[in-house]
Amino acid sequence: AAGVSAAFNAPLAGVVFVLEELAHQHFHRFKNVVISGAIIAGVASQWLSGRYLYFGYPKLGPVPITSVFWALLVGLACGVAAYPFNRILKINWHEITKRYLKSRLFFAAFSGLLIAILVNFVNRGVIGGGTSVVKDILFNGEPASWSLIFGRIFGTTISHLSGAAGGFLAPALALGAAIGSKIATVFSYPNPNLLVLAGMSAFLSAIVRAPFTAFVVVMEMTDRHSAIFPLMIASLVGYAVARSL
């Protein structure tokens, strides 16, 4: 809870994340410690870095009732996109490859080479946690390309398999943002940032299997409370589709 709170300036999301992950283990027994940890980390983070939003204040147009349909579509797409990603990550690749690759150092170096190939020949947005990708889509009006989507799926998977993974929260947000942006571009949706935020919520939900955490963290990162219902719907649909698949 403290880690999510400090990293993303999202204390509420930190608490909700632990609640969703450990609710079946009698959350009430340690809820005070969890909430206190998130609050202390959030206060310390703001004291050191100042008050900020992780992704700033993206422009968001009107959110009509028809946005529910688009949230459903984005959630469905993200849930389906997360399926192969989840399947690949469940395979114990170290057990499969250890008879061929004697050294983990060699395997890590090979993974780094694959990332370099993706960056140079597929899309430069593959590298990094994905924060710059989200900001380019939200604030610079740069629509996501297919090469960015597929490149980040493979790049994040390879990074995980290397044994030096940097986590899934930020990469999942970047992938979701790219999918939402692509849907907005394909269908010429007039409020693309709404679908970008919905995609972030839906894909994160499909990956970490925590739908409430997903829409809360996106809302806290952007302060776009007017989009709460599309975010909730996209998050729940993404979770449901990924779980059913």
Backbone as numpy.savetxt, mean C-alpha at the origin, in Angstrom:
# Nx Ny Nz CAx CAy CAz Cx Cy Cz
2.08 -0.75 16.54 1.24 0.45 16.54 2.11 1.70 16.54
3.15 1.68 17.36 4.05 2.84 17.42 4.79 3.02 16.10
5.17 1.91 15.47 5.90 2.00 14.20 5.07 2.62 13.10
3.82 2.17 12.95 2.93 2.75 11.93 2.65 4.21 12.25
2.44 4.52 13.53 2.15 5.88 13.95 3.28 6.82 13.60
4.52 6.42 13.93 5.66 7.30 13.70 6.04 7.38 12.23
5.97 6.24 11.53 6.41 6.21 10.13 5.50 7.01 9.22
4.20 6.93 9.45 3.24 7.55 8.54 2.45 8.68 9.18
2.82 9.06 10.41 2.08 10.09 11.15 0.60 9.74 11.18
0.32 8.48 11.51 -1.06 7.97 11.49 -1.31 7.14 12.75
-1.45 7.81 13.91 -1.62 7.06 15.16 -2.87 6.21 15.20
-3.98 6.72 14.65 -5.21 5.94 14.66 -5.05 4.66 13.83
-4.39 4.78 12.68 -4.16 3.59 11.85 -3.29 2.58 12.57
-2.33 3.04 13.36 -1.49 2.13 14.12 -2.30 1.30 15.10
-3.22 1.96 15.80 -4.07 1.26 16.76 -4.99 0.28 16.04
-5.62 0.73 14.95 -6.56 -0.12 14.22 -5.84 -1.32 13.64
-4.60 -1.13 13.17 -3.84 -2.23 12.59 -3.62 -3.35 13.62
-3.19 -2.97 14.83 -2.99 -3.98 15.87 -4.32 -4.62 16.25
-5.35 -3.81 16.29 -6.68 -4.34 16.63 -7.11 -5.41 15.64
-6.91 -5.14 14.34 -7.31 -6.10 13.32 -6.43 -7.35 13.33
-5.14 -7.16 13.57 -4.22 -8.29 13.54 -4.37 -9.21 14.74
-4.67 -8.64 15.90 -4.62 -9.41 17.15 -5.93 -9.43 17.92
-7.02 -9.05 17.26 -8.30 -8.98 17.98 -8.70 -10.32 18.57
-8.33 -11.42 17.88 -8.71 -12.74 18.37 -7.91 -13.17 19.59
-6.87 -12.40 19.94 -6.04 -12.73 21.10 -6.32 -11.78 22.26
-7.60 -11.48 22.45 -8.03 -10.68 23.60 -7.34 -9.31 23.62
-7.70 -8.50 22.64 -7.09 -7.18 22.50 -7.29 -6.33 23.75
-8.39 -6.53 24.46 -8.67 -5.69 25.62 -7.62 -5.83 26.70
-6.86 -6.90 26.68 -5.85 -7.11 27.73 -4.67 -6.16 27.59
-4.40 -5.74 26.36 -3.24 -4.87 26.18 -3.57 -3.62 25.36
-4.86 -3.26 25.29 -5.25 -2.12 24.46 -4.65 -0.82 24.99
-4.53 -0.66 26.30 -3.97 0.58 26.86 -2.51 0.76 26.44
-1.76 -0.35 26.43 -0.36 -0.26 26.03 -0.26 0.09 24.54
-1.11 -0.53 23.72 -1.09 -0.27 22.28 -1.44 1.19 21.98
-2.52 1.66 22.57 -2.95 3.05 22.33 -1.89 4.02 22.84
-1.34 3.76 24.02 -0.31 4.65 24.57 0.92 4.67 23.67
1.33 3.49 23.16 2.49 3.44 22.28 2.28 4.25 21.02
1.09 4.13 20.42 0.80 4.89 19.20 0.80 6.39 19.46
0.22 6.80 20.59 0.15 8.23 20.93 1.55 8.78 21.18
2.34 8.07 21.98 3.69 8.55 22.30 4.54 8.64 21.04
4.47 7.61 20.17 5.25 7.64 18.93 4.80 8.79 18.03
3.48 9.01 17.95 2.98 10.10 17.12 3.42 11.46 17.63
3.35 11.66 18.94 3.77 12.93 19.53 5.27 13.14 19.33
6.06 12.08 19.56 7.51 12.20 19.38 7.86 12.50 17.94
7.17 11.84 16.99 7.43 12.07 15.58 7.12 13.51 15.19
5.99 14.04 15.66 5.63 15.42 15.35 6.55 16.41 16.05
7.02 16.06 17.23 7.96 16.95 17.95 9.28 17.05 17.20
9.73 15.93 16.62 11.00 15.92 15.90 10.87 16.46 14.48
9.77 16.13 13.81 9.63 16.46 12.39 8.61 17.55 12.11
7.85 17.95 13.14 6.80 18.94 12.93 5.52 18.27 12.44
4.44 19.01 12.40 3.17 18.47 11.93 3.21 18.35 10.40
2.82 17.21 9.91 2.87 17.00 8.47 1.90 15.88 8.10
1.56 15.84 6.81 0.83 14.73 6.24 1.79 13.94 5.37
1.76 12.63 5.47 2.73 11.80 4.76 2.66 12.05 3.25
1.45 12.20 2.71 1.29 12.45 1.28 0.75 13.84 0.99
0.73 14.72 1.97 0.28 16.09 1.72 -1.22 16.19 1.54
-1.66 17.26 0.86 -3.08 17.54 0.65 -3.41 17.46 -0.84
-3.67 16.27 -1.34 -4.00 16.15 -2.78 -5.33 16.81 -3.10
-5.41 17.40 -4.29 -6.67 18.00 -4.73 -7.71 16.92 -4.99
-8.90 17.15 -4.50 -9.96 16.16 -4.65 -11.25 16.88 -5.02
-11.82 16.50 -6.13 -13.05 17.13 -6.58 -14.25 16.62 -5.79
-15.44 16.90 -6.27 -16.66 16.41 -5.60 -16.69 14.89 -5.56
-17.29 14.37 -4.50 -17.40 12.91 -4.33 -18.88 12.54 -4.36
-19.46 12.37 -5.54 -20.90 12.07 -5.66 -21.19 10.62 -5.29
-22.45 10.29 -5.22 -22.85 8.93 -4.88 -22.42 7.94 -5.95
-22.26 8.43 -7.19 -21.83 7.54 -8.28 -20.40 7.04 -8.08
-19.66 7.70 -7.19 -18.28 7.26 -6.94 -18.24 5.88 -6.30
-19.38 5.45 -5.73 -19.45 4.11 -5.13 -19.17 3.04 -6.18
-19.73 3.21 -7.37 -19.49 2.24 -8.45 -18.01 2.17 -8.78
-17.36 3.32 -8.89 -15.95 3.35 -9.23 -15.10 2.76 -8.11
-15.51 2.98 -6.87 -14.80 2.38 -5.74 -14.90 0.85 -5.80
-16.08 0.35 -6.17 -16.25 -1.10 -6.33 -15.32 -1.64 -7.42
-15.24 -0.91 -8.54 -14.40 -1.35 -9.66 -12.93 -1.36 -9.26
-12.49 -0.31 -8.58 -11.08 -0.23 -8.14 -10.79 -1.34 -7.14
-11.71 -1.57 -6.20 -11.51 -2.63 -5.22 -11.40 -3.99 -5.88
-12.26 -4.24 -6.87 -12.22 -5.51 -7.60 -10.88 -5.68 -8.32
-10.43 -4.63 -9.01 -9.17 -4.70 -9.75 -7.98 -4.93 -8.81
-7.97 -4.24 -7.69 -6.85 -4.39 -6.74 -6.86 -5.76 -6.08
-8.05 -6.28 -5.79 -8.13 -7.61 -5.21 -7.60 -8.67 -6.15
-7.95 -8.54 -7.44 -7.46 -9.49 -8.44 -5.95 -9.32 -8.64
-5.47 -8.08 -8.70 -4.04 -7.83 -8.89 -3.21 -8.35 -7.73
-3.79 -8.36 -6.54 -3.05 -8.82 -5.36 -2.95 -10.34 -5.30
-3.79 -11.05 -6.06 -3.81 -12.51 -5.99 -2.47 -13.14 -6.37
-1.93 -12.89 -7.56 -0.63 -13.50 -7.88 0.48 -13.01 -6.96
0.38 -11.77 -6.53 1.37 -11.21 -5.60 1.38 -12.02 -4.30
0.19 -12.27 -3.75 0.09 -13.04 -2.52 0.55 -14.48 -2.72
0.22 -15.07 -3.85 0.62 -16.46 -4.10 2.13 -16.60 -4.20
2.77 -15.66 -4.88 4.22 -15.72 -5.03 4.90 -15.59 -3.68
4.38 -14.71 -2.84 5.02 -14.48 -1.54 4.83 -15.64 -0.58
3.84 -16.50 -0.83 3.62 -17.64 0.06 4.56 -18.81 -0.25
5.19 -18.78 -1.41 6.10 -19.87 -1.78 7.41 -19.71 -1.01
7.91 -20.79 -0.45 9.19 -20.76 0.27 10.31 -20.89 -0.75
10.68 -19.75 -1.33 11.66 -19.76 -2.41 13.04 -20.19 -1.93
13.38 -19.89 -0.67 14.69 -20.30 -0.17 14.81 -21.82 -0.12
13.69 -22.50 0.21 13.73 -23.96 0.22 13.87 -24.51 -1.19
13.23 -23.85 -2.15 13.27 -24.32 -3.54 14.65 -24.11 -4.16
15.25 -22.95 -3.87 16.49 -22.56 -4.57 17.77 -22.90 -3.83
17.67 -23.35 -2.59 18.92 -23.53 -1.83 19.81 -24.62 -2.45
19.21 -25.59 -3.16 20.03 -26.64 -3.76 20.78 -26.12 -4.98
20.30 -25.01 -5.57 20.95 -24.44 -6.74 21.85 -23.25 -6.37
21.41 -22.45 -5.44 22.17 -21.27 -5.06 22.77 -21.52 -3.68
24.05 -21.84 -3.65 24.70 -22.22 -2.40 24.79 -21.05 -1.44
24.90 -19.85 -1.96 25.17 -18.69 -1.11 24.00 -17.73 -1.12
23.58 -17.31 0.06 22.53 -16.28 0.14 23.04 -14.95 -0.40
24.34 -14.73 -0.26 24.92 -13.50 -0.79 24.77 -13.46 -2.31
24.99 -14.59 -2.94 24.82 -14.67 -4.40 23.37 -14.41 -4.77
22.45 -15.00 -4.01 21.03 -14.81 -4.30 20.64 -13.34 -4.15
21.16 -12.68 -3.10 20.87 -11.26 -2.89 21.43 -10.42 -4.04
22.64 -10.74 -4.47 23.25 -10.01 -5.58 22.46 -10.21 -6.87
21.98 -11.43 -7.08 21.16 -11.72 -8.26 19.86 -10.93 -8.21
19.27 -10.82 -7.02 18.05 -10.03 -6.85 18.32 -8.57 -7.17
19.43 -8.05 -6.69 19.79 -6.66 -6.99 19.98 -6.42 -8.48
20.55 -7.40 -9.17 20.73 -7.30 -10.62 19.38 -7.25 -11.32
18.43 -8.08 -10.87 17.10 -8.07 -11.46 16.42 -6.72 -11.27
16.57 -6.14 -10.07 15.99 -4.82 -9.81 16.60 -3.79 -10.74
17.92 -3.85 -10.91 18.60 -2.90 -11.81 18.09 -3.03 -13.24
17.84 -4.26 -13.69 17.31 -4.49 -15.03 15.92 -3.87 -15.15
15.08 -4.08 -14.13 13.73 -3.51 -14.15 13.79 -1.98 -14.21
14.67 -1.40 -13.41 14.77 0.06 -13.36 15.23 0.63 -14.70
16.19 -0.02 -15.33 16.78 0.53 -16.55 15.99 0.21 -17.81
15.29 -0.91 -17.82 14.65 -1.35 -19.06 13.13 -1.41 -18.98
12.55 -1.30 -17.77 11.09 -1.35 -17.64 10.55 0.00 -17.22
10.89 0.44 -16.01 10.39 1.74 -15.53 11.24 2.18 -14.34
11.65 3.44 -14.35 12.50 3.94 -13.27 11.74 4.06 -11.95
10.42 4.06 -12.01 9.62 4.14 -10.79 9.61 2.86 -9.99
10.28 1.82 -10.51 10.31 0.53 -9.81 11.09 0.64 -8.50
12.13 1.45 -8.48 13.04 1.48 -7.34 12.44 2.31 -6.19
12.79 1.93 -4.97 12.35 2.69 -3.80 11.04 2.19 -3.22
10.65 2.76 -2.09 9.45 2.34 -1.40 8.17 2.68 -2.13
8.20 3.72 -2.95 7.03 4.09 -3.73 6.42 5.42 -3.38
6.97 6.11 -2.36 6.42 7.40 -1.97 6.49 8.42 -3.12
7.61 8.44 -3.83 7.76 9.38 -4.95 6.77 9.07 -6.06
6.47 7.79 -6.26 5.51 7.39 -7.29 4.13 7.94 -6.96
3.72 7.77 -5.69 2.40 8.27 -5.27 2.33 9.78 -5.41
3.37 10.48 -5.02 3.36 11.94 -5.10 3.34 12.42 -6.54
4.04 11.73 -7.43 4.00 12.11 -8.84 2.59 11.95 -9.41
1.91 10.87 -9.02 0.56 10.63 -9.52 -0.42 11.64 -8.94
-0.33 11.91 -7.63 -1.30 12.77 -6.96 -1.08 14.26 -7.24
0.18 14.69 -7.30 0.45 16.13 -7.35 1.03 16.62 -8.67
1.65 15.74 -9.42 2.25 16.16 -10.69 1.43 15.75 -11.90
0.30 15.09 -11.64 -0.58 14.70 -12.75 0.02 13.70 -13.70
0.94 12.85 -13.22 1.57 11.86 -14.07 0.79 10.54 -13.99
0.04 10.19 -15.00 -0.73 8.94 -14.96 0.20 7.73 -14.95
-0.23 6.68 -14.28 0.58 5.47 -14.19 0.55 4.71 -15.51
1.64 4.07 -15.84 1.74 3.25 -17.04 1.68 1.78 -16.65
1.42 0.94 -17.64 1.42 -0.51 -17.38 2.79 -0.97 -16.94
3.84 -0.37 -17.50 5.20 -0.77 -17.13 5.48 -0.47 -15.66
4.91 0.63 -15.15 5.09 0.96 -13.74 4.38 -0.07 -12.86
3.16 -0.43 -13.23 2.39 -1.39 -12.43 3.08 -2.74 -12.37
3.40 -3.30 -13.53 4.03 -4.62 -13.55 5.45 -4.57 -13.00
6.15 -3.47 -13.26 7.50 -3.33 -12.73 7.52 -3.30 -11.22
6.56 -2.60 -10.61 6.54 -2.53 -9.15 6.07 -3.85 -8.53
5.18 -4.57 -9.22 4.79 -5.89 -8.70 6.00 -6.81 -8.64
6.74 -6.90 -9.73 7.92 -7.76 -9.76 9.02 -7.22 -8.86
9.19 -5.90 -8.85 10.25 -5.31 -8.02 10.04 -5.55 -6.54
8.80 -5.37 -6.08 8.50 -5.60 -4.67 8.65 -7.07 -4.31
8.23 -7.95 -5.21 8.36 -9.39 -4.96 9.82 -9.80 -4.88
10.62 -9.32 -5.83 12.05 -9.65 -5.84 12.72 -9.12 -4.58
12.37 -7.91 -4.17 12.95 -7.33 -2.96 12.63 -8.20 -1.75
11.41 -8.71 -1.68 11.03 -9.58 -0.57 11.82 -10.89 -0.60
11.95 -11.47 -1.78 12.64 -12.76 -1.89 14.13 -12.64 -1.64
14.69 -11.43 -1.77 16.12 -11.26 -1.57 16.53 -11.48 -0.12
15.55 -11.42 0.80 15.87 -11.53 2.22 16.16 -10.19 2.85
16.11 -9.12 2.08 16.38 -7.78 2.59 15.18 -6.88 2.33
13.99 -7.43 2.59 12.76 -6.68 2.29 12.64 -5.45 3.16
12.07 -4.40 2.60 11.87 -3.16 3.33 10.44 -2.96 3.78
9.62 -4.00 3.72 8.23 -3.87 4.17 7.26 -3.83 3.01
5.97 -3.82 3.34 4.93 -3.89 2.33 4.01 -2.68 2.33
3.98 -1.88 3.40 3.00 -0.81 3.49 3.17 0.21 2.37
4.34 0.83 2.29 4.56 1.84 1.26 4.50 1.25 -0.16
5.14 0.09 -0.44 5.02 -0.49 -1.78 3.58 -0.82 -2.16
2.79 -1.30 -1.21 1.39 -1.61 -1.51 0.61 -0.35 -1.83
0.89 0.72 -1.11 0.23 2.00 -1.39 0.58 2.49 -2.79
1.84 2.34 -3.18 2.28 2.78 -4.51 1.61 1.97 -5.61
1.53 0.66 -5.41 0.88 -0.19 -6.41 -0.60 0.14 -6.53
-1.25 0.33 -5.39 -2.67 0.69 -5.42 -2.91 2.02 -6.11
-2.03 2.98 -5.83 -2.15 4.29 -6.48 -2.00 4.16 -7.99
-1.06 3.33 -8.43 -0.84 3.13 -9.87 -2.05 2.47 -10.53
-2.63 1.48 -9.87 -3.81 0.80 -10.43 -4.99 1.76 -10.50
-5.22 2.54 -9.43 -6.30 3.52 -9.45 -6.11 4.56 -10.54
-4.87 5.00 -10.72 -4.57 5.98 -11.76 -4.82 5.41 -13.15
-4.43 4.16 -13.35 -4.63 3.54 -14.66 -6.11 3.38 -14.99
-6.92 3.00 -14.00 -8.36 2.88 -14.22 -8.96 4.24 -14.57
-8.54 5.29 -13.85 -9.04 6.64 -14.13 -8.66 7.08 -15.55
-7.46 6.70 -15.99 -7.01 7.07 -17.33 -7.79 6.31 -18.40
-7.95 5.01 -18.21 -8.64 4.17 -19.21 -10.08 4.62 -19.41
-10.76 4.97 -18.30 -12.18 5.34 -18.38 -12.40 6.85 -18.37
-11.30 7.63 -18.46 -11.38 9.10 -18.49 -12.22 9.63 -17.32
-11.96 9.11 -16.13 -12.71 9.54 -14.96 -12.30 10.97 -14.59
-13.26 11.86 -14.36 -12.93 13.28 -14.17 -12.26 13.61 -12.83
-12.29 12.70 -11.88 -11.68 12.95 -10.57 -10.66 11.85 -10.28
-9.54 11.85 -11.01 -8.60 10.71 -10.92 -8.01 10.51 -9.54
-7.78 11.59 -8.78 -7.18 11.43 -7.46 -8.05 10.61 -6.52
-9.37 10.66 -6.72 -10.26 9.86 -5.89 -9.99 8.37 -6.12
-9.82 7.98 -7.38 -9.55 6.58 -7.67 -8.15 6.19 -7.24
-7.22 7.13 -7.25 -5.87 6.86 -6.76 -5.91 6.53 -5.26
-6.63 7.35 -4.49 -6.76 7.09 -3.05 -7.50 5.78 -2.80
-8.55 5.53 -3.58 -9.29 4.28 -3.44 -8.40 3.08 -3.76
-7.56 3.21 -4.77 -6.64 2.14 -5.11 -5.63 1.88 -4.01
-5.10 2.94 -3.41 -4.18 2.78 -2.29 -4.83 2.00 -1.17
-6.04 2.36 -0.83 -6.77 1.70 0.24 -7.06 0.24 -0.10
-7.51 -0.01 -1.33 -7.92 -1.35 -1.74 -6.73 -2.31 -1.81
-5.63 -1.87 -2.42 -4.50 -2.79 -2.58 -3.82 -3.07 -1.25
-3.70 -2.04 -0.40 -3.12 -2.27 0.92 -3.98 -3.26 1.71
-5.28 -3.11 1.61 -6.20 -4.02 2.29 -6.04 -5.44 1.77
-5.89 -5.60 0.45 -5.76 -6.93 -0.14 -4.45 -7.61 0.24
-3.41 -6.81 0.49 -2.09 -7.38 0.81 -1.97 -7.71 2.30
-2.32 -6.77 3.16 -2.13 -6.99 4.60 -3.36 -7.60 5.26
-4.46 -7.75 4.49 -5.71 -8.33 4.99 -6.23 -7.57 6.21
-6.16 -6.26 6.15 -6.64 -5.41 7.24 -7.40 -4.24 6.63
-8.68 -4.44 6.24 -9.42 -3.42 5.50 -9.63 -2.12 6.26
-9.87 -2.19 7.56 -10.10 -0.96 8.32 -8.81 -0.15 8.45
-7.71 -0.84 8.67 -6.41 -0.16 8.72 -6.14 0.55 7.41
-6.47 -0.09 6.29 -6.14 0.45 4.97 -6.80 1.79 4.73
-8.13 1.88 4.95 -8.76 3.16 4.64 -8.47 4.21 5.71
-8.22 3.78 6.95 -7.87 4.76 7.99 -6.50 5.37 7.71
-5.53 4.55 7.34 -4.19 5.08 7.11 -4.15 6.00 5.90
-4.90 5.67 4.84 -4.95 6.56 3.66 -5.62 7.87 4.02
-6.68 7.81 4.80 -7.37 9.03 5.20 -6.47 9.90 6.07
-5.72 9.28 6.99 -4.83 10.05 7.86 -3.65 10.62 7.08
-3.19 9.91 6.05 -2.05 10.38 5.26 -2.40 11.57 4.38
-3.67 11.71 4.01 -4.06 12.73 3.03 -5.07 13.75 3.56
-5.71 13.45 4.68 -6.70 14.34 5.28 -7.88 14.60 4.34
-8.21 13.62 3.53 -9.33 13.76 2.60 -10.55 13.01 3.16
-11.17 13.61 4.18 -12.29 12.95 4.85 -13.52 12.83 3.95
-13.63 13.67 2.95 -14.78 13.59 2.05 -14.80 12.30 1.24
-13.64 11.64 1.17 -13.55 10.41 0.38 -13.70 9.16 1.24
-14.15 9.30 2.46 -14.14 8.19 3.40 -14.97 7.01 2.91
-16.17 7.26 2.34 -17.01 6.14 1.93 -16.44 5.39 0.72
-15.96 6.08 -0.33 -15.29 5.33 -1.40 -14.07 4.56 -0.91
-13.32 5.14 0.03 -12.15 4.45 0.57 -12.57 3.18 1.31
-13.62 3.29 2.13 -14.11 2.14 2.88 -14.59 1.04 1.93
-15.36 1.42 0.92 -15.91 0.44 -0.01 -14.79 -0.25 -0.80
-13.86 0.53 -1.33 -12.75 -0.05 -2.09 -11.93 -0.98 -1.22
-11.69 -0.58 0.02 -10.90 -1.38 0.95 -11.58 -2.71 1.25
-12.87 -2.68 1.53 -13.59 -3.90 1.86 -13.70 -4.83 0.65
-13.94 -4.27 -0.54 -14.04 -5.09 -1.74 -12.69 -5.71 -2.07
-11.62 -4.93 -1.99 -10.28 -5.47 -2.24 -9.95 -6.62 -1.31
-10.29 -6.45 -0.04 -10.06 -7.50 0.96 -10.88 -8.74 0.63
-12.17 -8.55 0.33 -13.06 -9.67 0.07 -12.63 -10.46 -1.17
-12.25 -9.75 -2.23 -11.83 -10.42 -3.46 -10.54 -11.21 -3.24
-9.56 -10.57 -2.59 -8.29 -11.26 -2.33 -8.50 -12.48 -1.45
-9.35 -12.36 -0.45 -9.60 -13.46 0.46 -10.32 -14.61 -0.24
-11.30 -14.28 -1.08 -12.04 -15.33 -1.78 -11.17 -16.04 -2.79
-10.28 -15.32 -3.47 -9.39 -15.94 -4.44 -8.35 -16.81 -3.76
